[in-house]
Amino acid sequence: MPITGECFCGNIQYRVNGKLRDAKSCHCSRCRKAFSAQASVSAFVDPDEFEWLSGESLLTSFVGKHGDGLQFCKTVDLHCALYIMVGFSKSP
């Protein structure tokens, strides 16, 4: 069963056509700052199983000095909070 999602304003939509893997919670200072929360939650997705449905051109990116980063919607004020983590290597 596909998993679909969108940013708060609805301009960016995506679908995951596979399973989420290796779900994690992170409490590092970078994640707490990026998500304005005490932790973040993430999971790995095979790139071949991820699909943008609309609004991919509305994404903007931030890549940190460690090579990891975020993509987010740039259509509302600063950003409307679709955060996609990018740049991580595949887990075994």
C-alpha positions, 0 to 999 in steps of 0.5 A: 500500500503506497504512503502519500504525503504533502506539505502544509500548503498542499503544493508539494505532494509525494508517494512512497511505493515501498516499505519504510526501513530503519525508523529512527529518532534523533535527539542531536542539536541539529535535529532539535534545531531543524524541527523545533522539537526535542527530537526528529523521526526519520526512516529510509526509503529506497530512492526507486520507491519514492516519487514526487507527485507535484510541486518538486520545483517548489523545493529548496534545499539546505545541505550542511557541512557533513553532507546531510541536509533537508529539502523543504517547501518555499512557497509560504513565508520561510517554509511551510514544513515539508522536510525531506532528509537528503544525502544519507547513504543507504543502510545495509 
